[in-house]
Amino acid sequence: MKIAILSRNTRLYSTKRLVEAGRERGHVMRVLDPLRCYVRIAPGAVAIRYNGKPVRDLDAVIPRIGTSTTFYGTAVLRQLEMMGVYTPNPSDAVLRARDKLRCLQMLAAQGIAMPVTVFGDNPDDSADVLALLGDPPHVIKLNEGSQGTGVVLAEKRSASQSVIEAFRGLYANFLVQEFIAEANGSDIRCFVVGKKVVAAMQRDASPGDFRANLHRGGSAVAVVLSAEEKRIAVRAAAALGLEISGVDLLRSNRGPLLLEVNASPGLEGIEAATGVDVAGKIMDLLQLRVRHPAAAVTSG
C-alpha cells in the first residue's frame, strides 16, 4: 500500500515509528507536512499538490495534526477523503475530539460517565455557573489546549473566578470541571485501535503538580484495565468516529470517568511504558480496512 502521514516533523517519535512499522510490512510510506499541501476544489475535479507535484494513488492517510494546525490540517485531510483515500480518523472525527466541549457533550449524550463540567460566557453568570459545579477545587481548562497546557487547578472559589476572568480577558474558550481528588494526580491513557484497547498506561503527575501528562514531567507505567474501563474507552472512540485514539480516564470513587479523547495520541510514552508495538497495531488496522473496506467504521 501507499500510505501518507500528515505530520509537520519527520523527526517526531510517533511519525518515525509509523514510517518504520509501515516499511517493515512492505508499504510505501510518505510524510506530508499539511501546511505545505495545497488544494484545488471543483466539481468532479478535486486535487491536492505538494511541493509542486500532485499527490495521487494513496491508499491510506494517518493524520498527526497538532492543535495549532487544526483548521488547515483537517481541510487537507478532508480533501484526501474526497479523493477516496481511507483514513482511520476522518476530518470530522478529529474536529469533534479537538473541541473538548463538543466532545464531552456528545459523550454525555451516550451516557458515558465523566467529571461534572460547566461553561458560561457572560461574566454576570460566573457565580451561578460555579454554583452548578459545586464546591472547589475546580479544574479550569482551555477548550482546545493539549499536553496539559491551559489547565489550572483553583483551590478556592475566588481563585476560580480570577482564572475565569483572566481567560475571558484573553477571549479564550474554556470549561470548568470538578476536581477528582481521589485520582491522586493520576490518569489512565487507553490506546484504542479499531475496536480494541491495544495498550494502557497509568500516568502519574510530577511532585507538586496535578496534571499527569508526560510532557509536564509525569511518569508512566503499564496498567491492567477493568472490563468497564475498556468498554468506556472503546465506546468513546466509536462515538466520535475515531479508529485511532488516546482515551483518558480517571479512577474515582464512583467508577471510571472519561476525561478527554485525543485524536493524535503520541506513541513514545505508551510504547515505552507497555512494550507494545502500537505503531504495528495501527499498520495492521490499515491493512485490514483497505483490503476489506466493508470492515471500516463509518462516522456520522
C-alpha positions in Angstrom: 0.0 0.0 0.0 0.9 3.6 -0.4 0.4 5.4 3.0 0.8 9.0 3.8 1.3 10.5 7.3 0.2 14.1 7.8 2.9 15.4 10.1 4.8 18.6 10.4 8.0 16.9 11.6 9.6 13.7 10.2 11.8 13.5 13.3 9.0 13.1 15.8 9.0 9.7 17.5 5.4 8.9 16.5 6.0 9.8 12.9 9.2 7.8 12.7 7.6 4.7 14.3 4.7 4.7 11.9 7.1 5.0 9.0 9.2 2.2 10.3 6.2 -0.1 11.0 4.8 0.5 7.5 8.1 -0.2 5.8 8.6 -3.3 7.8 5.3 -4.5 6.2 6.4 -3.6 2.7 4.3 -0.4 2.4 5.5 2.8 0.6 5.5 5.5 3.3 5.4 9.2 2.7 5.3 12.0 5.2 3.5 15.2 4.1 3.6 18.5 6.0 -0.1 19.5 5.9 0.9 23.2 5.7 2.8 22.5 2.5 -0.2 20.9 0.9 -2.4 23.0 -1.3 -5.7 22.0 -2.9 -7.9 22.6 -5.9 -11.7 22.4 -5.4 -14.0 22.0 -8.3 -17.0 19.7 -9.1 -15.6 16.3 -10.1 -12.0 17.6 -10.1 -10.6 17.8 -6.6 -6.9 17.7 -6.4 -4.0 18.2 -4.0 -0.4 19.1 -4.6 2.7 19.0 -2.5 6.0 20.8 -3.4 4.7 21.4 -6.9 3.8 17.8 -7.6 0.4 16.1 -7.5 -0.5 13.8 -4.6 -2.2 10.7 -6.0 -2.6 7.0 -5.8 -2.6 6.9 -1.9 -4.4 4.0 -0.3 -4.5 5.5 3.2 -3.5 8.5 5.3 -2.8 8.8 9.0 -3.4 12.3 10.4 -1.0 13.6 13.0 -2.5 17.1 13.2 -1.4 19.4 16.1 -3.7 21.8 17.8 -2.1 24.8 16.2 -2.8 23.5 12.7 -6.3 22.0 13.2 -8.1 24.2 10.7 -5.7 23.8 7.8 -4.7 20.2 8.7 -8.3 18.9 8.7 -9.0 20.8 5.5 -6.2 18.9 3.8 -7.4 15.6 5.3 -10.9 16.3 4.1 -9.6 16.9 0.6 -7.9 13.5 0.7 -11.1 11.9 1.9 -12.9 13.5 -1.1 -10.3 11.8 -3.3 -11.2 8.4 -1.9 -8.3 7.9 0.4 -9.0 5.9 3.5 -8.2 7.4 6.9 -8.8 5.8 10.3 -9.6 9.2 11.7 -11.8 11.3 9.4 -11.6 15.1 9.5 -14.9 15.5 11.2 -13.9 13.0 13.9 -10.7 14.9 14.5 -12.6 18.1 14.9 -15.1 16.5 17.3 -12.3 15.3 19.6 -10.3 18.5 19.3 -13.2 20.6 20.7 -13.3 19.4 24.3 -16.7 20.9 24.9 -18.3 19.3 21.9 -16.6 16.0 22.7 -18.0 16.0 26.3 -21.5 16.9 25.1 -21.5 14.1 22.6 -20.2 11.5 25.1 -22.5 12.6 27.8 -25.4 12.1 25.4 -24.1 8.5 25.1 -24.4 8.1 28.9 -20.6 7.9 29.4 -19.6 8.9 33.0 -17.3 12.0 33.3 -16.5 14.7 35.8 -19.2 17.3 36.1 -18.5 20.1 33.6 -19.9 23.6 33.3 -19.3 26.6 31.0 -20.7 30.0 30.5 -19.9 33.1 28.6 -21.3 36.1 30.5 -19.3 37.4 33.4 -22.5 38.2 35.3 -23.2 34.5 35.3 -19.9 33.3 36.7 -21.1 32.8 40.3 -24.1 30.8 39.3 -22.1 28.7 36.8 -19.7 27.7 39.6 -22.7 27.0 41.9 -23.8 24.5 39.3 -20.5 22.8 39.7 -20.2 22.7 43.4 -17.5 23.5 45.9 -13.9 23.9 44.9 -11.3 22.7 44.0 -12.2 23.3 40.3 -10.2 22.5 37.2 -10.3 25.2 34.6 -9.1 24.3 31.1 -8.9 25.8 27.7 -11.2 24.2 25.2 -8.5 23.4 22.7 -5.4 23.0 24.9 -3.2 19.9 24.7 -0.5 18.2 26.7 -1.6 19.8 29.9 -1.3 23.4 28.7 -4.0 25.8 29.6 -5.1 23.7 32.6 -5.4 25.3 36.0 -6.4 24.0 39.4 -8.2 26.5 41.5 -8.5 25.5 45.2 -10.8 28.4 46.2 -13.9 29.9 44.6 -12.2 33.3 44.5 -9.3 31.7 42.6 -11.7 30.1 40.2 -13.4 33.4 39.4 -10.0 35.1 39.0 -8.8 32.4 36.5 -12.2 32.6 34.6 -11.8 36.4 34.4 -8.3 36.0 33.1 -9.3 33.5 30.4 -12.2 35.8 29.4 -9.8 38.7 29.1 -7.9 36.7 26.5 -11.1 35.9 24.7 -10.4 32.2 25.2 -13.0 29.4 25.2 -12.7 27.3 28.4 -14.7 24.9 30.6 -14.7 24.2 34.3 -14.7 20.7 35.8 -15.0 19.2 39.2 -11.7 18.1 40.7 -11.4 14.3 41.3 -9.2 14.3 44.4 -9.1 10.5 44.8 -7.4 10.2 41.5 -4.3 11.5 43.3 -2.8 13.2 40.3 -3.0 10.0 38.1 -5.0 9.2 35.0 -5.2 6.2 32.6 -4.4 6.5 28.9 -6.1 3.8 26.9 -4.8 3.5 23.4 -7.7 2.4 21.1 -7.0 0.9 17.7 -10.0 -0.2 15.7 -12.5 -1.6 18.3 -10.0 -2.7 20.9 -7.7 -1.2 23.6 -4.3 -2.4 22.5 -2.3 -0.8 25.3 -2.9 1.2 28.5 -0.7 3.1 31.0 -1.2 4.9 34.2 0.3 8.4 34.2 1.3 10.0 37.5 1.9 13.7 37.9 5.3 15.0 38.9 5.6 16.2 42.6 3.7 19.4 43.2 1.6 19.1 40.0 -1.9 17.6 39.4 -1.5 17.1 35.7 -0.4 13.6 34.7 0.7 14.5 31.2 4.2 13.1 30.3 5.0 16.4 28.6 4.6 18.1 32.0 7.2 15.8 33.7 4.9 13.0 34.7 5.8 9.3 34.7 4.0 6.2 33.3 3.7 2.5 33.9 1.7 -0.2 32.2 -1.7 -0.8 33.8 -4.3 -3.6 33.7 -7.7 -2.2 32.8 -11.0 -3.3 34.2 -13.7 -4.5 31.8 -15.6 -1.3 32.4 -12.6 0.9 31.6 -12.1 -1.0 28.3 -15.8 -0.6 27.5 -15.8 3.1 28.1 -12.6 3.7 26.1 -13.9 1.8 23.0 -17.4 3.4 23.3 -16.0 6.9 23.5 -13.7 6.4 20.4 -16.5 4.9 18.4 -19.0 7.6 19.4 -16.6 10.3 18.0 -15.9 8.2 14.8 -12.2 7.6 15.7 -10.4 4.3 14.9 -7.1 5.5 16.5 -7.3 7.5 19.7 -6.0 8.0 23.2 -8.8 7.9 25.7 -8.0 9.3 29.1 -9.9 8.1 32.2 -9.8 8.9 35.9 -10.4 6.3 38.6 -12.9 7.8 41.0 -15.0 6.6 43.9 -18.0 6.3 41.6 -16.1 4.3 38.9 -14.1 5.3 35.8 -14.7 8.7 34.5 -13.9 9.9 31.0 -11.5 12.9 31.0 -10.9 13.5 27.3 -10.2 11.9 23.9 -7.1 12.6 21.9 -7.3 12.1 18.1 -3.5 12.3 17.6 -2.1 10.4 20.6 1.6 10.1 20.9 3.3 6.7 20.7 6.5 7.3 22.6 5.1 7.1 26.1 2.7 4.2 25.6 5.2 2.1 23.8 7.9 2.7 26.4 5.6 2.0 29.3 3.9 -1.1 27.9 6.4 -2.6 25.4 3.5 -2.9 22.9 4.2 -2.3 19.3 1.4 0.2 18.9 2.7 1.5 15.6 2.5 -2.0 14.2 -1.1 -2.4 15.5 -2.0 0.8 13.6 -0.5 -0.6 10.4 -2.3 -3.9 10.8 -5.6 -1.9 11.1 -4.9 0.0 7.9 -4.1 -3.3 6.1 -7.4 -4.7 7.2 -9.5 -1.7 6.3 -8.0 -1.1 2.9 -8.2 -4.7 1.9 -11.7 -5.2 3.4 -13.5 -1.8 3.1 -16.7 -3.2 4.5 -15.0 -3.6 7.8 -14.3 0.2 8.1 -16.1 2.1 10.8 -18.3 4.8 9.4 -18.6 8.2 11.2 -21.6 10.5 11.3 
